Amino acid sequence: MAEEVRNEVNLEVRKVKALEKIALNIEAIAMFLENLETEDWSERIQWYLDMFKKAYLDPKLENNA
């Protein structure tokens, strides 16, 4: 009986440690994403969207007309 309680306590301790590690990793990812320079991406994203439109949407529009 005492061993079962000890095993449950050890399991709970392991769960808490695992959750703390997960929380630290999520915080690190959040900090990384906050520090990204997304302002520089605007022109590049517009270029890719235009290329996608020309390759896939414009031919469909021409066929429907």
N, C-alpha and C positions, 0 to 999 in steps of 0.2 A: 504494500500500500504506500509506504513512504517513498519507495522507488518510483512508483507511478507519478506521485506528486512532483518528485524531483525531475522526472522526465518532462512533465508538462511545463514546469518552470523553465527548464533549459530550452524547451521549444519556444516558449514565449520570448525569452531573451534573444534567441536567434532571429525570431520574427522582427523584434524591435530593431536589432542591428541591421537586418536586411532593409527594413523600411527607411532607416536613417541613411544608409548608403544610396538607396534609390532617390531619396529627397535631395541629397547632395548632388547627385548626377543631374537631376532635373533642374536644380538651381544653376549648375554650371552651364547647361544647355540654354537656359533662359538668359543668362548673362551674355553668352555668345551671340544669341539672336538679337539681343538689345544693342549690341555693339556693331552689328553689320552696317555697312555703308550702302543702304538701299537707294540713296539718291542717285548714285552712279549707274544704277541698273535701268533707269527709265528709258534711255535711248535704245539700249540693247534689247529690252523687252519689246519696245515698239517695233524694232526692226524684225525680230522673230515673229511677232504677231502679223506683220505685213507679209512676210514670206509665207507664213501658214495660210493667210487669206488668199494670196496669189496662187498657191499650189493646190489648195483644196476647195476653197469656197468660190472663187471666180469661175473655174470651169463648170461647176454645178449651176451657177447662175446663168452662164451662157447657154447651157443645155436646156434650161427651163424656159428661156426667152423665145 
